[in-house]
């Protein structure tokens, strides 16, 4: 548990979407307390604001992965680029699930999406997924959360494993080597599937993907031991689809707790890099915002202390140090 009362008090002033997790994972509050806070997410703050933006047909922004009016590469007003828009159905659903909104708050959404939403890729039906590992991973988790039978999509990941243990969204282009981004997103989706359904038929595949990351210490190219890229150590929230050592370490914490195992020592270098980014006041700074249109901001601008990053980093370090 976090030991700095001032830090905890600061985190507890956050939106209910974060506050209930602070109560559960850092404060050690009784279940009736953090569950009561979690129940408020659907009616207050970020969760309520996202639910209010849902279209009558069950979608957000009129599209599955992209907004209905999205133009790829659309220039921004400042001469830059808009980047990936984060307002469509897949990203909105994922946010609500990760914030802890109860599926009952989206009653009827699963059926509406089955009837009305098609992927921009080949006009495929929404709950069947498409060809991108990262997209399919969050769709697997979101479907399980909303009570959809996602067994076929879970099996898809077993069938699309790369020989080195992970996944790569560029498999459709012929790639046979895994990607850190694709592999992390996939194992997060597979873990959510297990947690939500109790089905462990994909556990071996999940473990293989996690082994891919651990074998590279979450940081390095296996062949050269060079850092995989500056993005790996850049702390940014929301995570979106982008890999970072904090994103990976927090997943591996959840996975170990689910499996009943201890932290893997191969995480040590990544954990110490996370620790080194802690400011003297115990907080972590927002280092980047992944560009793209959003419904509303859920975290601070670049350079400011981030409640979300501070929570995730504190949670990882507490688990690591205690075990």
Secondary structure, 3 states (H helix, E strand, C coil): CCCCHHHHHHHCCCCHHHHHHHHHHHHCCCHHHHHHHHHHHHCCHHHHHHHCCECCCCCECCECCCCCCCCCCCECCCCCECCCCCCCHHHHHHHHHHHCCCHHHHCCHHHHHHHHCECCCCCCEHHHCCCCHHHHHHHHHHHHHCCCCCHHHHHHHHHCCCCCCCCCHHHHHCCCCCCHHHHHHHHHHHHHHHHHHCCCCCHHHHHHHHHHHHHCCCCECCCCCCECCHHHHCCCCCCCCCCCHHHHHHHHHHHHHHHCCCCCHHHHHHHHHHHHCCCCCCCCECCCCCCCCCCCCCCCCCCCECHHHHHHHHHHHHHHHHC
